[in-house]
Amino acid sequence: MASRGRGLRVVAGELRGRRIEVATATRPTIDRLRAAIFDSLGAPPPARVLDCYAGSGALGIEALSRGAEHVRFVERDSRACAAIRANLRRLELEHCATVERGNVLRADLADGGPFGLVLADPPYADDPWIPLLERLAEPGVISPDGLVVAEFSARRVAPDPPPQWRVWKTRRHGDGAFAIYCRSSNGESDDD
């Protein structure tokens, strides 16, 4: 497994400060943006989390560190999958994670669901949002009160939510941004 620089560190929770190695094929979510994502959620992550376009696994590992019971990582790059597996082994998290190599848009996203939180961080040059958000809105993927976090380039606007969903929050940090989606009946918007 090749790594970029010295790797990342887990921002908070039980594994705070522990190192995460990064495969050279990925663009990991920087510490500040990861912290902002989980701080915006406002509570410990739900028990079951789906990490789409998992890359280094930093988002899913952060969820585990903060209290998630199980994370399913889906990533198409074999080097990135190897890095995720190595990180899970080193952090002794293999028992609470599943790593699947494959294309997110063709995977059975309901497998292991429903999920209370979905983390989606595709390469910034890609634009999978319409088909991805439609797939995530299918029955059995997300629990009724579940949330979707979409990370994208700060030079873009938040992807439009699928029918019956809305943008709950948006934030920008440096080159990255994220939007949190919920079903239309979940709370009030606090976009900024």
Backbone as a chain_set.jsonl record, in Angstrom:
{"seq": "MASRGRGLRVVAGELRGRRIEVATATRPTIDRLRAAIFDSLGAPPPARVLDCYAGSGALGIEALSRGAEHVRFVERDSRACAAIRANLRRLELEHCATVERGNVLRADLADGGPFGLVLADPPYADDPWIPLLERLAEPGVISPDGLVVAEFSARRVAPDPPPQWRVWKTRRHGDGAFAIYCRSSNGESDDD", "coords": {"N": [[0.848, -1.171, 0.0], [0.702, 2.082, -0.984], [1.422, 5.241, 0.439], [0.271, 8.597, 0.922], [2.139, 11.273, 1.787], [2.302, 11.687, 5.313], [0.001, 10.536, 6.149], [-3.309, 10.568, 7.655], [-5.021, 11.693, 10.608], [-7.252, 10.401, 13.07], [-9.912, 12.398, 14.05], [-11.624, 12.712, 16.355], [-13.17, 11.094, 19.228], [-13.001, 7.643, 20.356], [-10.693, 6.724, 19.058], [-9.143, 8.953, 18.699], [-6.533, 10.867, 17.331], [-5.16, 8.667, 16.355], [-3.431, 7.181, 13.606], [-4.199, 7.168, 10.09], [-3.505, 5.528, 7.192], [-3.075, 6.529, 3.781], [-4.081, 5.667, 0.556], [-2.382, 6.274, -2.51], [-4.048, 6.671, -4.645], [-6.234, 8.108, -3.87], [-8.154, 11.016, -2.757], [-8.133, 12.185, 0.219], [-10.52, 13.148, 2.774], [-9.931, 16.102, 4.389], [-8.767, 16.812, 7.749], [-10.067, 19.068, 9.026], [-12.436, 19.315, 7.529], [-13.6, 16.796, 7.928], [-14.022, 16.935, 10.699], [-15.859, 19.069, 10.742], [-18.027, 17.934, 9.355], [-18.899, 15.826, 11.092], [-19.353, 17.3, 13.419], [-21.459, 18.887, 12.539], [-23.482, 17.027, 12.355], [-24.219, 16.721, 14.947], [-24.695, 14.761, 16.909], [-23.786, 11.527, 18.272], [-22.779, 9.197, 15.717], [-25.175, 7.124, 13.924], [-25.91, 3.605, 14.507], [-25.442, 1.965, 12.194], [-23.555, 2.55, 9.325], [-22.97, 3.649, 6.004], [-20.307, 3.971, 3.869], [-19.716, 5.423, 1.022], [-17.739, 5.507, -1.97], [-15.322, 5.217, -0.605], [-12.511, 5.607, -0.453], [-9.749, 6.362, 1.438], [-11.005, 5.506, 3.665], [-11.318, 7.202, 5.75], [-13.589, 8.761, 6.555], [-15.512, 6.805, 7.316], [-14.046, 5.442, 9.297], [-13.752, 7.492, 11.117], [-16.435, 7.705, 11.88], [-16.738, 5.227, 13.193], [-14.921, 5.607, 15.303], [-16.285, 7.529, 16.69], [-18.487, 6.213, 17.667], [-20.198, 4.647, 16.011], [-21.531, 1.415, 15.272], [-21.156, -0.355, 13.139], [-19.618, -0.159, 9.956], [-20.051, -0.09, 6.516], [-17.912, -0.155, 3.902], [-17.608, 0.991, 0.616], [-15.781, 0.853, -2.272], [-14.146, 1.385, -5.37], [-11.458, 1.2, -6.186], [-8.735, -0.965, -6.043], [-6.331, -0.605, -4.61], [-7.041, 1.347, -2.775], [-8.977, -0.081, -1.332], [-7.317, -2.004, -0.177], [-5.815, -0.323, 1.474], [-7.82, 0.587, 3.226], [-8.539, -1.839, 4.475], [-6.075, -2.44, 5.718], [-5.853, -0.254, 7.462], [-8.107, -0.74, 9.096], [-7.332, -3.184, 10.262], [-4.992, -2.391, 11.67], [-6.103, -0.583, 13.458], [-7.698, -2.218, 14.88], [-10.388, -2.737, 14.102], [-11.643, -4.509, 12.467], [-13.745, -6.279, 13.066], [-16.01, -4.729, 13.102], [-16.606, -3.766, 10.608], [-17.148, -3.814, 7.057], [-15.622, -4.303, 3.967], [-16.085, -3.572, 0.667], [-15.189, -4.124, -2.609], [-16.021, -2.389, -5.414], [-18.2, -0.807, -7.851], [-20.008, 1.903, -6.77], [-22.438, 2.709, -7.884], [-23.418, 0.41, -8.969], [-23.547, -1.417, -6.966], [-25.274, -3.403, -4.464], [-26.85, -1.455, -2.575], [-28.573, -1.652, -0.438], [-27.763, -3.846, 0.974], [-26.969, -4.988, 4.105], [-28.224, -2.868, 5.215], [-31.094, -1.21, 6.699], [-29.33, 1.942, 6.63], [-28.335, 4.384, 9.002], [-26.801, 6.532, 8.469], [-25.284, 7.809, 5.595], [-22.293, 8.261, 3.957], [-20.872, 10.036, 1.387], [-18.327, 10.528, -0.788], [-17.297, 11.132, -3.572], [-14.76, 11.254, -6.22], [-13.784, 14.617, -6.874], [-13.877, 15.436, -9.543], [-15.744, 13.791, -10.705], [-19.28, 13.363, -11.355], [-21.56, 11.99, -9.959], [-23.994, 12.437, -8.779], [-26.877, 12.608, -9.327], [-27.712, 9.9, -10.168], [-26.665, 8.519, -7.914], [-27.913, 9.649, -5.587], [-30.547, 9.016, -6.212], [-30.394, 6.21, -6.106], [-29.733, 5.884, -3.399], [-32.078, 6.705, -2.239], [-33.757, 4.587, -2.611], [-35.927, 1.949, -1.369], [-35.017, 0.407, 1.744], [-32.347, 1.152, 1.878], [-31.677, 3.489, 3.39], [-32.468, 4.332, 6.702], [-35.687, 5.472, 8.031], [-35.252, 7.911, 9.447], [-32.768, 8.541, 8.585], [-29.646, 10.044, 7.407], [-27.865, 11.643, 4.714], [-24.613, 12.421, 3.811], [-23.047, 14.435, 1.568], [-20.061, 15.007, 0.004], [-18.294, 17.479, -1.801], [-16.643, 19.514, -4.343], [-15.769, 22.805, -3.329], [-16.157, 24.659, -5.264], [-18.474, 24.079, -6.509], [-22.099, 23.839, -6.489], [-24.339, 22.509, -4.01], [-25.456, 19.206, -4.663], [-28.678, 18.563, -6.132], [-31.362, 17.349, -4.15], [-33.004, 14.107, -4.157], [-36.5, 13.36, -5.007], [-38.766, 13.828, -2.274], [-36.788, 14.32, -0.459], [-34.567, 16.679, 1.156], [-32.182, 19.383, 1.389], [-30.553, 19.669, 4.368], [-28.393, 20.853, 5.776], [-25.598, 22.858, 4.75], [-22.107, 23.285, 4.27], [-18.928, 24.908, 3.859], [-15.444, 24.385, 3.555], [-12.323, 25.384, 3.0], [-11.101, 23.891, 0.067], [-13.119, 22.063, -0.066], [-16.565, 21.044, 0.35], [-19.726, 20.284, 1.912], [-22.947, 18.743, 1.941], [-25.794, 17.998, 3.874], [-28.344, 15.732, 3.716], [-31.792, 15.04, 4.312], [-34.888, 13.265, 4.831], [-37.858, 14.895, 3.708], [-39.606, 15.397, 5.855], [-38.03, 15.609, 8.13], [-37.216, 17.706, 10.537], [-36.152, 21.218, 10.528], [-34.618, 23.312, 8.03], [-31.234, 24.437, 8.22], [-29.494, 25.719, 6.531], [-26.569, 27.48, 5.399]], "CA": [[0.0, 0.0, 0.0], [1.437, 3.334, -1.016], [0.735, 6.275, 1.202], [0.513, 9.977, 0.537], [2.608, 12.014, 2.956], [2.357, 10.927, 6.558], [-1.31, 10.003, 6.477], [-4.268, 11.405, 8.37], [-5.284, 11.287, 11.982], [-8.648, 10.405, 13.49], [-10.124, 13.706, 14.672], [-12.257, 12.672, 17.679], [-13.701, 9.81, 19.652], [-12.161, 6.64, 21.009], [-9.428, 6.555, 18.329], [-8.599, 10.284, 18.434], [-5.09, 10.964, 17.179], [-4.578, 7.497, 15.684], [-3.058, 7.449, 12.213], [-4.848, 6.473, 8.981], [-2.702, 5.589, 5.974], [-3.867, 6.929, 2.625], [-3.629, 5.157, -0.743], [-2.068, 7.383, -3.413], [-5.126, 6.819, -5.624], [-7.389, 8.785, -3.279], [-8.099, 12.372, -2.208], [-8.824, 12.02, 1.503], [-11.187, 14.281, 3.398], [-9.0, 16.7, 5.352], [-9.206, 16.775, 9.149], [-11.029, 20.14, 9.318], [-13.716, 19.017, 6.892], [-14.168, 15.645, 8.653], [-14.527, 17.439, 11.978], [-17.06, 19.876, 10.475], [-19.114, 17.02, 8.99], [-19.429, 15.141, 12.273], [-19.889, 18.322, 14.328], [-22.755, 19.307, 11.987], [-24.482, 15.992, 12.631], [-24.697, 17.093, 16.265], [-24.902, 13.634, 17.83], [-22.995, 10.376, 17.841], [-23.328, 8.6, 14.502], [-26.054, 5.975, 14.149], [-25.248, 2.301, 14.614], [-25.032, 1.433, 10.897], [-23.105, 3.616, 8.426], [-22.5, 3.258, 4.676], [-19.298, 4.905, 3.373], [-19.615, 5.27, -0.436], [-16.521, 6.127, -2.492], [-14.659, 5.26, 0.693], [-11.133, 6.104, -0.535], [-8.887, 5.918, 2.534], [-11.836, 5.03, 4.773], [-11.223, 8.162, 6.853], [-14.906, 9.149, 7.056], [-16.1, 5.671, 8.023], [-13.262, 5.197, 10.514], [-14.15, 8.563, 12.042], [-17.751, 7.311, 12.418], [-16.496, 4.155, 14.171], [-14.275, 6.204, 16.467], [-17.272, 8.348, 17.405], [-19.534, 5.395, 18.253], [-20.946, 3.768, 15.11], [-21.28, 0.001, 15.552], [-20.707, -1.043, 11.927], [-19.516, 0.638, 8.739], [-19.836, -0.795, 5.247], [-17.12, 0.669, 2.998], [-17.692, 0.594, -0.791], [-14.735, 1.57, -3.009], [-13.822, 0.643, -6.596], [-10.019, 1.07, -6.401], [-8.198, -2.072, -5.234], [-5.312, -0.08, -3.678], [-7.754, 2.014, -1.69], [-9.563, -1.146, -0.501], [-6.219, -2.574, 0.614], [-5.488, 0.664, 2.516], [-8.892, 0.55, 4.227], [-8.384, -3.087, 5.252], [-4.884, -2.299, 6.567], [-6.208, 0.675, 8.543], [-9.019, -1.43, 10.014], [-6.526, -4.146, 11.02], [-4.103, -1.67, 12.586], [-6.926, 0.06, 14.497], [-8.471, -3.305, 15.491], [-11.788, -2.462, 13.787], [-12.121, -5.46, 11.452], [-14.988, -6.911, 13.511], [-17.164, -3.823, 12.979], [-16.577, -3.153, 9.28], [-17.15, -4.633, 5.843], [-15.038, -3.578, 2.841], [-16.536, -4.143, -0.603], [-14.612, -3.505, -3.801], [-16.987, -2.339, -6.498], [-18.759, 0.467, -8.274], [-21.113, 2.275, -5.889], [-23.69, 2.821, -8.637], [-23.893, -0.939, -9.31], [-23.579, -2.241, -5.75], [-26.551, -3.545, -3.762], [-26.66, -0.533, -1.456], [-29.414, -2.048, 0.701], [-27.111, -4.941, 1.679], [-26.489, -4.554, 5.407], [-29.003, -1.707, 5.645], [-30.958, 0.202, 6.351], [-28.266, 2.689, 7.286], [-28.747, 5.641, 9.61], [-25.958, 7.587, 7.906], [-24.535, 7.479, 4.39], [-21.227, 9.206, 3.663], [-20.547, 9.917, -0.036], [-17.236, 11.435, -1.135], [-16.714, 10.717, -4.851], [-13.745, 12.183, -6.737], [-14.397, 15.907, -7.186], [-14.089, 15.559, -10.995], [-16.914, 12.991, -11.075], [-20.576, 13.965, -11.042], [-22.491, 10.856, -9.877], [-24.997, 12.76, -7.769], [-28.266, 12.268, -9.644], [-27.978, 8.465, -9.983], [-26.337, 8.064, -6.562], [-28.958, 10.043, -4.652], [-31.732, 8.206, -6.532], [-30.142, 4.862, -5.559], [-29.785, 5.945, -1.941], [-33.47, 6.916, -1.841], [-34.507, 3.345, -2.798], [-36.309, 1.288, -0.109], [-34.075, -0.489, 2.404], [-30.975, 1.658, 1.945], [-31.536, 4.441, 4.486], [-33.556, 4.277, 7.686], [-36.6, 6.611, 7.875], [-34.682, 9.152, 9.973], [-31.369, 8.558, 8.177], [-29.063, 11.221, 6.763], [-26.84, 11.448, 3.691], [-23.627, 13.494, 3.729], [-22.417, 14.473, 0.247], [-18.906, 15.898, -0.056], [-18.048, 17.907, -3.176], [-15.753, 20.658, -4.458], [-16.349, 24.082, -2.9], [-16.454, 25.444, -6.47], [-19.769, 23.641, -7.025], [-23.233, 23.964, -5.571], [-24.779, 21.217, -3.475], [-26.314, 18.449, -5.579], [-30.108, 18.59, -5.82], [-31.827, 16.128, -3.49], [-34.045, 13.368, -4.877], [-37.846, 13.653, -4.499], [-39.047, 13.502, -0.877], [-35.613, 14.654, 0.337], [-34.184, 18.082, 1.104], [-30.889, 19.733, 1.982], [-30.715, 20.093, 5.756], [-27.289, 21.764, 6.088], [-24.451, 22.901, 3.848], [-20.943, 23.969, 4.826], [-17.737, 24.954, 3.011], [-14.171, 24.475, 4.278], [-11.231, 25.319, 2.037], [-11.478, 23.414, -1.264], [-14.216, 21.109, 0.033], [-17.861, 21.435, 0.899], [-20.604, 19.136, 2.083], [-24.369, 18.965, 2.187], [-26.439, 16.908, 4.608], [-29.713, 15.547, 3.227], [-32.713, 14.256, 5.121], [-36.222, 13.194, 4.244], [-38.528, 16.198, 3.823], [-40.303, 15.567, 7.131], [-37.078, 15.635, 9.25], [-36.701, 18.963, 11.068], [-36.085, 22.441, 9.737], [-33.352, 23.582, 7.387], [-30.407, 25.508, 8.764], [-28.457, 26.012, 5.539], [-25.959, 28.798, 5.467]], "C": [[0.892, 1.232, 0.0], [0.683, 4.363, -0.212], [1.145, 7.643, 0.713], [0.937, 10.721, 1.798], [2.671, 11.141, 4.181], [1.017, 10.376, 6.974], [-2.164, 11.016, 7.203], [-4.361, 10.922, 9.801], [-6.783, 11.307, 12.225], [-8.844, 11.657, 14.334], [-10.655, 13.605, 16.101], [-12.713, 11.258, 18.0], [-12.648, 8.906, 20.267], [-10.782, 6.501, 20.368], [-8.738, 7.887, 18.034], [-7.074, 10.264, 18.407], [-4.439, 9.781, 16.5], [-4.423, 7.78, 14.198], [-3.838, 6.577, 11.228], [-3.949, 6.637, 7.765], [-3.611, 5.834, 4.785], [-3.263, 6.345, 1.358], [-3.412, 6.336, -1.679], [-3.18, 7.633, -4.417], [-6.288, 7.654, -5.109], [-7.088, 10.229, -2.894], [-8.849, 12.311, -0.889], [-9.5, 13.303, 1.97], [-10.271, 14.826, 4.489], [-9.622, 16.725, 6.744], [-10.281, 17.813, 9.443], [-12.407, 19.835, 8.745], [-14.389, 17.82, 7.566], [-14.757, 16.091, 9.99], [-15.817, 18.221, 11.773], [-18.254, 18.996, 10.123], [-19.725, 16.416, 10.247], [-19.954, 16.123, 13.318], [-21.262, 18.783, 13.854], [-23.845, 18.283, 12.247], [-25.037, 16.156, 14.045], [-24.895, 15.98, 17.268], [-23.962, 12.516, 17.411], [-23.604, 9.764, 16.576], [-24.244, 7.425, 14.831], [-25.257, 4.672, 14.125], [-24.68, 1.821, 13.286], [-24.761, 2.572, 9.919], [-22.64, 2.991, 7.115], [-21.556, 4.339, 4.192], [-19.091, 4.613, 1.89], [-18.4, 6.037, -0.946], [-15.565, 6.289, -1.319], [-13.22, 5.759, 0.66], [-10.262, 5.525, 0.555], [-9.681, 5.293, 3.672], [-11.892, 6.005, 5.925], [-12.589, 8.549, 7.417], [-15.544, 8.016, 7.859], [-15.371, 5.345, 9.311], [-13.575, 6.265, 11.559], [-15.496, 8.226, 12.68], [-17.587, 6.21, 13.466], [-15.876, 4.713, 15.446], [-15.266, 6.962, 17.333], [-18.477, 7.547, 17.878], [-20.384, 4.563, 17.325], [-20.577, 2.319, 15.417], [-20.738, -0.754, 14.348], [-20.683, -0.088, 10.751], [-19.277, -0.297, 7.565], [-19.144, 0.191, 4.307], [-17.288, 0.133, 1.581], [-16.726, 1.482, -1.57], [-14.342, 0.738, -4.221], [-12.33, 0.387, -6.793], [-9.432, 0.003, -5.468], [-7.141, -1.595, -4.237], [-5.97, 0.618, -2.497], [-8.401, 0.988, -0.763], [-8.501, -1.785, 0.381], [-5.829, -1.625, 1.746], [-6.555, 0.664, 3.612], [-8.738, -0.683, 5.108], [-7.189, -3.0, 6.198], [-5.166, -1.353, 7.738], [-7.116, 0.01, 9.566], [-8.277, -2.443, 10.872], [-5.701, -3.442, 12.081], [-4.885, -1.04, 13.75], [-7.824, -0.936, 15.233], [-9.979, -3.073, 15.344], [-12.383, -3.454, 12.789], [-13.475, -6.075, 11.804], [-16.211, -6.029, 13.318], [-17.186, -3.112, 11.629], [-16.61, -4.212, 8.192], [-16.582, -3.767, 4.731], [-15.441, -4.3, 1.566], [-15.887, -3.385, -1.751], [-15.654, -3.552, -4.902], [-17.451, -0.93, -6.783], [-19.991, 0.762, -7.429], [-22.442, 2.27, -6.635], [-24.237, 1.465, -9.073], [-24.012, -1.859, -8.104], [-25.005, -2.339, -5.211], [-26.439, -2.707, -2.489], [-27.503, -0.889, -0.24], [-28.783, -3.177, 1.513], [-26.522, -4.421, 2.991], [-27.27, -3.383, 5.973], [-30.261, -2.129, 6.358], [-29.908, 0.897, 7.222], [-28.822, 3.992, 7.849], [-27.962, 6.825, 9.081], [-25.256, 7.036, 6.677], [-23.553, 8.614, 4.142], [-20.821, 8.996, 2.21], [-19.523, 10.981, -0.406], [-16.59, 10.968, -2.436], [-15.593, 11.668, -5.273], [-14.416, 13.489, -7.176], [-14.674, 16.072, -8.681], [-15.313, 14.768, -11.463], [-18.194, 13.76, -10.731], [-21.63, 12.859, -10.982], [-23.77, 11.163, -9.116], [-26.42, 12.354, -8.114], [-28.501, 10.765, -9.498], [-27.686, 7.969, -8.563], [-27.456, 8.41, -5.585], [-30.268, 9.299, -4.932], [-31.588, 6.791, -5.969], [-30.262, 4.852, -4.043], [-31.217, 6.11, -1.429], [-34.327, 5.654, -2.02], [-34.824, 2.699, -1.447], [-35.194, 0.377, 0.43], [-32.659, 0.026, 2.526], [-30.781, 2.531, 3.179], [-32.734, 4.314, 5.411], [-34.436, 5.525, 7.553], [-36.05, 7.942, 8.39], [-33.211, 9.305, 9.588], [-30.962, 9.827, 7.454], [-28.048, 10.796, 5.719], [-25.921, 12.661, 3.731], [-22.943, 13.369, 2.385], [-21.272, 15.47, 0.288], [-18.613, 16.211, -1.515], [-17.104, 19.101, -3.162], [-16.473, 21.935, -4.038], [-16.665, 24.978, -4.086], [-17.81, 25.076, -7.07], [-20.87, 23.939, -6.019], [-23.618, 22.571, -5.1], [-25.654, 20.509, -4.504], [-27.776, 18.532, -5.147], [-30.528, 17.281, -5.166], [-32.86, 15.404, -4.357], [-35.426, 13.745, -4.329], [-38.005, 13.119, -3.073], [-37.856, 13.739, 0.046], [-35.359, 16.147, 0.227], [-32.789, 18.255, 1.702], [-31.165, 20.279, 3.377], [-29.66, 21.134, 6.129], [-26.288, 21.738, 4.945], [-23.341, 23.677, 4.537], [-19.811, 23.908, 3.796], [-16.514, 25.112, 3.902], [-13.054, 24.314, 3.263], [-11.733, 24.911, 0.662], [-12.688, 22.494, -1.251], [-15.473, 21.715, 0.619], [-18.663, 20.169, 1.127], [-22.028, 19.611, 2.277], [-24.881, 17.758, 2.945], [-27.897, 16.892, 4.166], [-30.515, 14.724, 4.227], [-34.038, 14.158, 4.374], [-36.959, 14.489, 4.557], [-39.19, 16.433, 5.165], [-39.367, 15.693, 8.33], [-36.615, 17.044, 9.572], [-36.702, 20.122, 10.097], [-34.699, 22.607, 9.152], [-32.571, 24.615, 8.178], [-29.221, 25.739, 7.841], [-27.815, 27.349, 5.833], [-25.227, 29.083, 4.197]], "O": [[1.736, 1.4, 0.881], [-0.547, 4.362, -0.18], [2.23, 7.825, 0.161], [0.18, 10.79, 2.766], [3.055, 9.975, 4.096], [0.901, 9.799, 8.055], [-1.787, 12.179, 7.348], [-3.837, 9.864, 10.151], [-7.501, 12.129, 11.656], [-8.044, 11.946, 15.224], [-10.191, 14.334, 16.978], [-12.65, 10.356, 17.165], [-11.561, 9.344, 20.645], [-9.808, 6.196, 21.056], [-7.835, 7.937, 17.199], [-6.416, 9.735, 19.304], [-3.278, 9.867, 16.102], [-5.201, 8.534, 13.613], [-4.104, 5.404, 11.493], [-3.662, 7.76, 7.351], [-4.766, 5.408, 4.772], [-2.068, 6.504, 1.108], [-4.178, 7.299, -1.646], [-3.245, 8.72, -4.992], [-7.244, 7.887, -5.848], [-5.931, 10.617, -2.728], [-10.078, 12.377, -0.876], [-9.092, 14.404, 1.601], [-9.881, 14.098, 5.402], [-10.842, 16.668, 6.897], [-11.303, 17.484, 10.044], [-13.424, 20.07, 9.398], [-15.605, 17.82, 7.757], [-15.853, 15.676, 10.366], [-16.768, 18.06, 12.539], [-19.375, 19.278, 10.546], [-20.938, 16.487, 10.444], [-20.907, 15.808, 14.03], [-22.141, 19.045, 14.675], [-25.018, 18.643, 12.348], [-26.178, 15.782, 14.317], [-25.245, 16.264, 18.413], [-23.401, 12.552, 16.315], [-24.82, 9.812, 16.392], [-24.11, 6.802, 15.885], [-24.08, 4.653, 13.766], [-23.556, 1.322, 13.244], [-25.606, 3.441, 9.706], [-21.999, 1.94, 7.11], [-21.945, 5.504, 4.108], [-18.38, 3.674, 1.532], [-18.067, 7.098, -0.416], [-15.058, 7.383, -1.073], [-12.745, 6.292, 1.662], [-10.053, 4.313, 0.596], [-9.114, 4.63, 4.541], [-12.451, 5.687, 6.975], [-12.739, 8.656, 8.634], [-16.056, 8.241, 8.956], [-16.001, 5.007, 10.312], [-13.653, 5.968, 12.751], [-15.685, 8.433, 13.878], [-18.23, 6.256, 14.514], [-16.269, 4.329, 16.548], [-15.115, 7.033, 18.553], [-19.408, 8.126, 18.438], [-21.238, 3.818, 17.807], [-19.437, 2.031, 15.782], [-19.95, -1.687, 14.504], [-21.61, 0.7, 10.563], [-18.418, -1.177, 7.614], [-19.702, 1.23, 3.957], [-17.127, -1.067, 1.361], [-16.833, 2.708, -1.538], [-14.217, -0.482, -4.119], [-11.963, -0.551, -7.5], [-9.614, 0.066, -4.252], [-7.062, -2.125, -3.129], [-5.516, 0.496, -1.36], [-8.38, 1.157, 0.456], [-8.752, -2.075, 1.551], [-5.544, -2.072, 2.857], [-6.226, 0.733, 4.797], [-8.799, -0.591, 6.334], [-7.273, -3.433, 7.347], [-4.764, -1.622, 8.87], [-6.922, 0.176, 10.771], [-8.545, -2.561, 12.068], [-5.703, -3.837, 13.247], [-4.394, -0.973, 14.877], [-8.61, -0.553, 16.1], [-10.741, -3.192, 16.303], [-13.504, -3.26, 12.317], [-14.269, -6.362, 10.908], [-17.338, -6.522, 13.364], [-17.71, -2.005, 11.508], [-16.164, -5.344, 8.379], [-17.004, -2.623, 4.559], [-15.173, -5.49, 1.402], [-16.014, -2.165, -1.857], [-16.119, -4.628, -5.28], [-17.136, 0.011, -6.055], [-20.918, -0.047, -7.38], [-23.464, 1.869, -6.077], [-25.388, 1.37, -9.5], [-24.528, -2.97, -8.221], [-25.837, -1.47, -5.469], [-25.988, -3.195, -1.453], [-27.184, -0.474, 0.874], [-29.222, -3.442, 2.632], [-25.679, -3.524, 2.987], [-27.007, -2.948, 7.094], [-30.462, -3.32, 6.595], [-29.64, 0.509, 8.359], [-29.681, 4.625, 7.234], [-28.382, 7.974, 9.215], [-24.702, 5.937, 6.706], [-23.933, 9.784, 4.119], [-20.457, 7.882, 1.833], [-19.805, 12.178, -0.348], [-15.468, 10.463, -2.422], [-15.488, 12.772, -4.739], [-15.49, 13.467, -7.777], [-15.612, 16.777, -9.053], [-15.86, 15.062, -12.526], [-18.181, 14.686, -9.919], [-22.499, 12.788, -11.851], [-24.553, 10.257, -8.832], [-27.113, 11.8, -7.262], [-29.411, 10.371, -8.768], [-28.388, 7.089, -8.063], [-27.9, 7.545, -4.83], [-31.014, 8.986, -4.005], [-32.541, 6.237, -5.421], [-30.825, 3.922, -3.466], [-31.53, 5.7, -0.311], [-35.494, 5.644, -1.628], [-34.076, 2.879, -0.486], [-34.524, -0.325, -0.328], [-31.838, -0.59, 3.205], [-29.827, 2.337, 3.933], [-33.873, 4.202, 4.959], [-33.983, 6.536, 7.016], [-36.354, 8.992, 7.824], [-32.489, 10.1, 10.189], [-31.799, 10.581, 6.957], [-27.446, 9.727, 5.82], [-26.388, 13.799, 3.688], [-22.334, 12.344, 2.08], [-21.484, 16.648, 0.574], [-18.671, 15.327, -2.37], [-16.797, 19.642, -2.1], [-17.648, 22.124, -4.354], [-17.378, 25.97, -3.928], [-18.246, 25.698, -8.038], [-20.608, 24.249, -4.857], [-23.26, 21.574, -5.726], [-26.496, 21.139, -5.143], [-28.08, 18.567, -3.954], [-30.09, 16.211, -5.59], [-33.515, 16.025, -5.194], [-35.51, 14.39, -3.283], [-37.441, 12.082, -2.721], [-37.916, 13.389, 1.225], [-35.868, 16.807, -0.679], [-32.29, 17.389, 2.42], [-31.921, 21.236, 3.541], [-29.978, 22.165, 6.722], [-26.143, 20.729, 4.256], [-23.602, 24.611, 5.295], [-19.741, 22.991, 2.978], [-16.532, 25.867, 4.874], [-12.858, 23.226, 2.722], [-12.678, 25.504, 0.142], [-13.231, 22.175, -2.308], [-15.446, 22.748, 1.287], [-18.327, 19.108, 0.603], [-22.277, 20.732, 2.72], [-24.458, 16.63, 2.694], [-28.592, 17.906, 4.234], [-29.987, 13.835, 4.894], [-34.274, 14.881, 3.406], [-36.696, 15.111, 5.586], [-39.324, 17.584, 5.579], [-39.845, 15.867, 9.451], [-35.69, 17.537, 8.926], [-37.198, 20.009, 8.976], [-33.718, 22.107, 9.703], [-33.145, 25.548, 8.739], [-28.092, 25.93, 8.294], [-28.424, 28.235, 6.432], [-24.637, 30.154, 4.052]]}, "num_chains": 1, "name": "protein.A"}
